[in-house]
């Protein structure tokens, strides 16, 4: 049996739900197909216990449900984020069908309609909105298969808290947002931590009287369009490390080194139970420092340009990471490392769409989320035209545009 409907949204995360909100407001027939069993799945099941929102509470701006609480500059905990998503679906009666995984999307021959096949049903729709996001498949280095069986391996999406790991030291691979937050929690719990440092930058949590996210929003940094990037691949750069824990704080790799974390270059190879690392640690520390310098300069220039009144501030300068002896190999048989946390991101995969819709990097070819195939749209991804189109602060803007495009096709 084939179920026919005007619009199908594949994915019930922030992009899919925002689009559903706007379609519902216009009374447009649609359904949201979500593979998880409950709302807020990523926040509920793919984040660790102490996770908090990385951006201030005021940035939670789902359409129709913008944050109105009494702590706009705070950082809500994982449980509150999940609850807000659950309440969002319930409040606006969004037509979400849970535990439905789409496996194929194809255009019906000699038709302006699409066929969406799930694990146990078939649908036909005039419009299909892809809202599956970029964080689809946890990424591990291929050489992970060369590690001894005694080493526990888990992705950052599987990590929950230090107490669930076996006794021993921990190697965290990746120094963007997740890697740095997990590494900090582990070493503060008393673990010896080794951290493979990549090229992700550092941002100050607060500067000159405001949260850095306030400055990024005010200055138009989050409104940058994809044509402003140095290359198309820059869309996939790791997010700068920063934390919302304990009321929000800066994460600094040099302070990690001062606190006893052993910083390492990128993981390069594994042979005979020995892990080999690149000698690029200092190069990557320079990149992290430079990113903060550029953010600070951007804020200073904005303040001067607009004539704002803001207190002067000079951030502390740390050099501890450069003072550590650089290690390029660790023998696992003689070390106490018992766990490796892979915090090197995710792979995205749009292969369920049986149409040539992606570029050489696998990213959708589109204009503000509108593909060249009439009726096929994308939401909830960064850089659909602006950086913020995949963020809680900007996903609604893109979803509204797509809902309007769907309405115009009626």
C-alpha positions as CSV (number, residue, x, y, z in Angstrom):
1,X,0.0,0.0,0.0
2,X,1.3,3.5,-0.9
3,X,0.4,6.5,1.3
4,X,0.1,9.7,-0.7
5,X,0.7,13.1,1.0
6,X,1.7,16.6,-0.1
7,X,5.0,16.9,1.8
8,X,7.3,14.6,3.6
9,X,10.0,15.8,5.9
10,X,12.7,13.2,6.5
11,X,14.2,13.9,9.9
12,X,12.7,15.2,13.1
13,X,15.6,17.3,14.5
14,X,15.6,21.1,14.8
15,X,15.5,21.6,11.0
16,X,12.7,19.2,10.4
17,X,10.6,20.4,13.3
18,X,11.1,24.0,12.4
19,X,9.9,23.3,8.8
20,X,6.9,21.4,10.2
21,X,6.0,24.3,12.4
22,X,5.8,26.7,9.4
23,X,3.9,24.2,7.3
24,X,1.5,23.7,10.2
25,X,0.9,27.4,10.6
26,X,-0.1,27.5,7.0
27,X,-2.3,24.5,7.2
28,X,-0.2,22.6,4.7
29,X,-0.5,18.8,4.7
30,X,2.7,17.0,5.7
31,X,4.3,14.4,7.8
32,X,7.7,14.2,9.6
33,X,9.4,10.8,9.4
34,X,11.8,10.3,12.3
35,X,13.9,7.2,12.8
36,X,14.2,7.7,16.6
37,X,11.6,6.7,19.1
38,X,11.3,10.1,20.8
39,X,11.9,13.8,20.1
40,X,15.3,15.4,20.8
41,X,17.1,12.1,19.9
42,X,20.6,13.6,19.3
43,X,20.5,15.6,22.5
44,X,19.1,12.7,24.4
45,X,21.2,9.8,23.2
46,X,24.3,11.3,21.5
47,X,25.6,13.6,24.3
48,X,27.3,12.9,27.6
49,X,25.6,13.2,31.0
50,X,27.0,16.7,31.9
51,X,26.5,18.2,28.5
52,X,25.1,21.7,28.3
53,X,24.1,24.0,25.5
54,X,27.3,25.5,24.1
55,X,25.6,28.8,23.2
56,X,23.7,31.0,25.6
57,X,20.1,30.1,26.4
58,X,18.8,33.1,24.4
59,X,20.1,31.5,21.2
60,X,17.5,28.7,21.6
61,X,15.3,30.2,18.9
62,X,13.0,27.5,17.5
63,X,10.2,29.3,15.6
64,X,7.3,29.9,17.9
65,X,9.3,28.8,21.0
66,X,12.1,31.2,21.5
67,X,13.7,31.1,24.9
68,X,11.8,33.3,27.4
69,X,13.3,32.2,30.7
70,X,15.0,34.2,33.4
71,X,18.5,33.0,32.6
72,X,19.2,34.1,29.0
73,X,23.0,34.2,29.5
74,X,23.1,30.7,31.1
75,X,23.6,27.4,29.4
76,X,20.8,24.9,29.7
77,X,21.5,21.3,30.6
78,X,20.9,18.3,28.3
79,X,17.7,17.3,30.1
80,X,16.2,20.7,29.6
81,X,17.1,20.8,25.9
82,X,15.4,17.4,25.4
83,X,12.3,18.5,27.3
84,X,12.0,21.6,25.1
85,X,12.0,19.5,22.0
86,X,9.4,17.2,23.4
87,X,7.2,20.2,24.4
88,X,7.7,21.7,21.0
89,X,6.2,18.7,19.2
90,X,3.3,18.5,21.7
91,X,2.5,22.2,21.9
92,X,2.2,22.7,18.1
93,X,0.8,19.2,17.4
94,X,3.5,18.5,14.8
95,X,2.7,15.4,12.8
96,X,5.8,13.4,13.7
97,X,5.9,9.6,13.1
98,X,8.6,8.1,15.2
99,X,10.6,4.9,14.6
100,X,10.3,5.3,10.8
101,X,13.6,5.2,9.0
102,X,13.7,6.3,5.3
103,X,15.9,4.1,3.2
104,X,15.3,5.5,-0.3
105,X,14.1,8.7,-2.0
106,X,13.6,8.6,-5.7
107,X,11.8,10.7,-8.3
108,X,8.8,8.9,-9.9
109,X,9.3,8.6,-13.7
110,X,7.2,11.0,-15.8
111,X,5.9,12.6,-12.7
112,X,6.5,15.6,-10.5
113,X,6.3,13.4,-7.4
114,X,8.8,11.5,-5.2
115,X,8.7,8.0,-3.8
116,X,10.0,7.7,-0.2
117,X,10.6,4.1,0.9
118,X,11.0,3.3,4.6
119,X,11.8,0.0,6.3
120,X,8.1,-1.0,6.3
121,X,6.2,1.4,4.2
122,X,6.0,3.4,0.9
123,X,5.0,7.0,0.5
124,X,4.5,9.4,-2.4
125,X,4.8,13.1,-2.1
126,X,5.0,16.2,-4.2
127,X,7.6,17.7,-1.9
128,X,10.4,16.1,0.1
129,X,12.4,18.0,2.7
130,X,15.7,16.4,3.7
131,X,16.4,17.3,7.4
132,X,18.8,14.5,8.4
133,X,21.6,16.9,9.3
134,X,25.4,16.5,8.9
135,X,26.0,14.4,12.0
136,X,24.9,11.1,10.7
137,X,27.7,8.5,11.1
138,X,30.2,8.7,14.0
139,X,33.7,8.9,12.5
140,X,36.7,6.8,13.6
141,X,40.1,6.6,11.9
142,X,40.5,3.4,9.8
143,X,43.5,2.4,11.9
144,X,41.2,1.9,14.9
145,X,41.0,-1.7,13.8
146,X,44.7,-2.1,14.6
147,X,44.3,-1.4,18.3
148,X,44.6,-4.2,20.9
149,X,41.3,-5.8,21.9
150,X,41.9,-4.8,25.6
151,X,41.5,-1.1,24.6
152,X,38.0,0.2,25.0
153,X,37.1,2.3,22.0
154,X,34.1,4.6,21.9
155,X,33.0,7.6,19.9
156,X,32.2,10.9,21.7
157,X,28.5,10.2,21.0
158,X,28.8,7.1,23.1
159,X,30.7,8.6,26.0
160,X,28.6,9.3,29.1
161,X,30.8,10.0,32.1
162,X,34.3,9.0,33.6
163,X,32.8,6.4,35.9
164,X,31.7,4.2,33.1
165,X,35.2,3.8,31.7
166,X,37.7,1.1,32.8
167,X,40.5,2.1,35.2
168,X,43.5,3.6,33.5
169,X,44.5,6.5,31.3
170,X,42.4,7.9,28.4
171,X,43.5,9.0,25.0
172,X,41.1,11.5,23.4
173,X,41.4,11.9,19.6
174,X,40.2,15.3,18.5
175,X,40.3,18.8,20.0
176,X,37.2,20.5,18.7
177,X,34.2,21.1,20.9
178,X,33.4,17.6,22.0
179,X,37.0,16.4,22.4
180,X,38.1,19.3,24.6
181,X,35.0,19.1,26.8
182,X,35.3,15.4,27.3
183,X,39.1,15.7,28.0
184,X,38.5,18.4,30.6
185,X,35.9,16.3,32.4
186,X,38.2,13.3,32.4
187,X,41.2,15.0,33.8
188,X,39.2,16.9,36.4
189,X,37.9,13.5,37.5
190,X,41.5,12.4,38.3
191,X,42.3,10.6,35.0
192,X,45.5,11.0,33.2
193,X,44.5,12.2,29.8
194,X,46.3,12.3,26.4
195,X,44.8,14.6,23.8
196,X,45.4,14.5,20.1
197,X,45.3,18.1,18.9
198,X,43.8,19.1,15.6
199,X,43.4,22.4,13.9
200,X,40.2,23.6,15.6
201,X,40.4,27.1,17.0
202,X,39.8,28.5,20.4
203,X,37.2,31.2,21.3
204,X,37.1,33.1,24.6
205,X,33.8,32.4,26.4
206,X,33.5,36.1,27.3
207,X,35.3,39.2,26.1
208,X,34.7,42.9,26.8
209,X,31.6,42.4,28.8
210,X,29.7,39.9,26.5
211,X,29.6,36.3,25.7
212,X,31.5,35.6,22.5
213,X,28.3,34.3,20.9
214,X,26.7,37.7,21.4
215,X,29.6,39.3,19.5
216,X,29.4,36.7,16.7
217,X,25.7,37.5,16.4
218,X,25.9,41.3,16.6
219,X,28.9,41.5,14.2
220,X,27.2,39.5,11.5
221,X,29.8,36.7,11.8
222,X,27.0,34.1,11.9
223,X,25.4,35.6,8.8
224,X,28.4,35.0,6.7
225,X,27.5,33.3,3.4
226,X,29.2,30.4,1.9
227,X,30.9,32.5,-0.8
228,X,32.9,34.2,1.9
229,X,34.7,31.0,2.8
230,X,38.3,30.4,1.6
231,X,37.3,27.1,0.0
232,X,34.2,24.9,-0.2
233,X,35.8,22.4,2.2
234,X,36.0,25.1,4.9
235,X,32.3,24.3,5.5
236,X,33.5,21.2,7.4
237,X,36.0,22.8,9.7
238,X,35.8,21.8,13.4
239,X,33.9,24.2,15.6
240,X,36.1,26.2,18.0
241,X,36.4,24.7,21.5
242,X,34.3,26.5,24.2
243,X,32.2,25.2,27.1
244,X,28.8,26.0,28.7
245,X,29.6,24.0,31.8
246,X,29.8,25.7,35.2
247,X,28.1,28.8,33.8
248,X,30.3,28.9,30.7
249,X,34.1,29.0,30.4
250,X,37.0,29.2,27.9
251,X,38.7,26.0,27.1
252,X,42.4,26.5,26.5
253,X,44.8,23.8,25.4
254,X,47.7,25.5,27.1
255,X,45.8,25.4,30.4
256,X,45.1,21.7,29.8
257,X,48.9,21.2,29.5
258,X,49.4,23.2,32.7
259,X,46.9,20.9,34.5
260,X,48.7,17.8,33.4
261,X,47.1,16.8,30.1
262,X,49.7,15.4,27.6
263,X,49.1,17.1,24.3
264,X,49.9,15.2,21.1
265,X,49.9,15.8,17.4
266,X,47.5,14.0,15.1
267,X,47.3,10.2,15.3
268,X,49.3,8.9,12.3
269,X,49.7,5.2,12.5
270,X,49.5,2.1,14.7
271,X,52.0,-0.8,14.5
272,X,52.9,-3.5,17.0
273,X,50.7,-2.0,19.7
274,X,52.5,1.4,19.3
275,X,50.7,4.5,18.3
276,X,52.6,7.0,16.2
277,X,51.7,10.7,16.2
278,X,52.6,13.5,13.8
279,X,55.0,16.2,14.9
280,X,52.5,18.9,14.2
281,X,51.4,19.7,17.8
282,X,53.0,23.2,17.8
283,X,51.6,24.0,14.4
284,X,48.1,23.1,15.6
285,X,48.5,25.1,18.9
286,X,49.5,28.1,16.8
287,X,46.3,27.7,14.8
288,X,44.1,27.6,17.9
289,X,45.8,30.7,19.3
290,X,45.5,32.5,16.0
291,X,41.8,31.8,15.8
292,X,41.2,33.5,19.2
293,X,43.4,36.4,18.1
294,X,41.2,36.8,15.0
295,X,38.0,36.7,17.0
296,X,39.3,39.3,19.4
297,X,40.3,41.6,16.6
298,X,37.0,41.2,14.9
299,X,35.2,42.2,18.1
300,X,37.5,45.2,18.7
301,X,37.0,46.4,15.1
302,X,33.2,46.0,15.5
303,X,33.2,48.1,18.7
304,X,35.3,50.8,17.1
305,X,33.2,50.8,13.9
306,X,29.9,51.1,15.7
307,X,31.0,53.3,18.5
308,X,29.8,50.9,21.2
309,X,30.8,51.4,24.8
310,X,32.6,48.3,26.0
311,X,35.2,47.8,28.7
312,X,38.8,47.3,27.6
313,X,40.2,43.8,28.1
314,X,43.4,41.9,27.5
315,X,43.1,38.1,27.5
316,X,45.7,36.1,29.3
317,X,48.4,34.5,27.2
318,X,49.4,30.9,27.9
319,X,52.4,29.1,26.4
320,X,52.4,25.8,28.4
321,X,51.6,23.6,25.4
322,X,54.7,24.7,23.7
323,X,56.8,23.9,26.8
324,X,55.7,20.3,26.9
325,X,58.1,17.7,25.5
326,X,56.6,16.6,22.2
327,X,55.8,12.8,22.1
328,X,55.5,11.1,18.8
329,X,54.9,7.5,19.9
330,X,53.2,5.6,22.7
331,X,53.6,1.9,23.3
332,X,50.3,0.6,24.6
333,X,51.8,-2.4,26.3
334,X,53.9,-0.2,28.5
335,X,51.4,2.6,29.0
336,X,48.3,2.7,31.3
337,X,46.0,3.8,28.5
338,X,42.8,1.7,28.7
339,X,40.4,3.8,26.7
340,X,40.3,5.8,23.5
341,X,37.6,8.3,22.9
342,X,37.2,9.1,19.2
343,X,36.1,12.8,19.1
344,X,37.0,13.4,15.5
345,X,33.5,14.2,14.3
346,X,31.0,12.6,12.0
347,X,30.5,11.6,8.4
348,X,27.4,12.7,6.5
349,X,25.7,10.6,3.9
350,X,22.9,11.6,1.5
351,X,23.0,8.3,-0.5
352,X,19.4,7.6,0.3
353,X,18.5,10.2,-2.3
354,X,18.7,8.4,-5.6
355,X,19.4,11.6,-7.6
356,X,22.6,13.4,-8.4
357,X,22.1,16.1,-5.7
358,X,25.5,16.2,-4.1
359,X,28.9,17.8,-5.0
360,X,32.3,16.1,-5.0
361,X,32.4,16.5,-1.2
362,X,29.0,14.8,-0.8
363,X,27.3,18.1,0.3
364,X,23.9,18.9,-1.3
365,X,23.9,21.2,-4.4
366,X,21.3,23.8,-3.5
367,X,20.5,27.4,-3.2
368,X,19.2,28.4,0.2
369,X,18.1,24.8,0.6
370,X,16.3,24.5,-2.8
371,X,17.7,21.8,-5.1
372,X,17.6,21.8,-8.8
373,X,15.0,19.0,-8.6
374,X,11.6,20.8,-8.2
375,X,10.1,19.8,-4.9
376,X,13.3,18.5,-3.2
377,X,14.6,20.7,-0.4
378,X,17.2,20.7,2.4
379,X,17.1,22.2,5.9
380,X,19.0,22.1,9.1
381,X,22.5,22.2,7.5
382,X,25.2,24.8,8.0
383,X,26.1,26.9,5.0
384,X,22.9,26.3,3.1
385,X,23.5,30.0,2.5
386,X,24.6,31.2,5.9
387,X,26.7,29.7,8.6
388,X,23.9,29.9,11.1
389,X,21.4,27.9,8.9
390,X,22.3,24.8,10.8
391,X,22.2,26.4,14.3
392,X,19.4,26.9,16.8
393,X,19.7,30.6,16.2
394,X,19.3,30.4,12.5
395,X,17.5,27.2,11.5
396,X,14.1,28.8,11.7
397,X,15.0,31.4,9.1
398,X,15.9,28.8,6.6
399,X,12.9,26.6,7.5
400,X,10.6,29.5,6.9
401,X,12.1,30.1,3.5
402,X,11.6,26.4,2.5
403,X,8.0,26.4,3.8
404,X,7.3,29.4,1.7
405,X,8.8,27.7,-1.4
406,X,6.6,24.7,-0.7
407,X,3.5,26.9,-0.4
408,X,4.3,28.6,-3.7
409,X,4.2,25.2,-5.5
410,X,0.7,24.4,-4.5
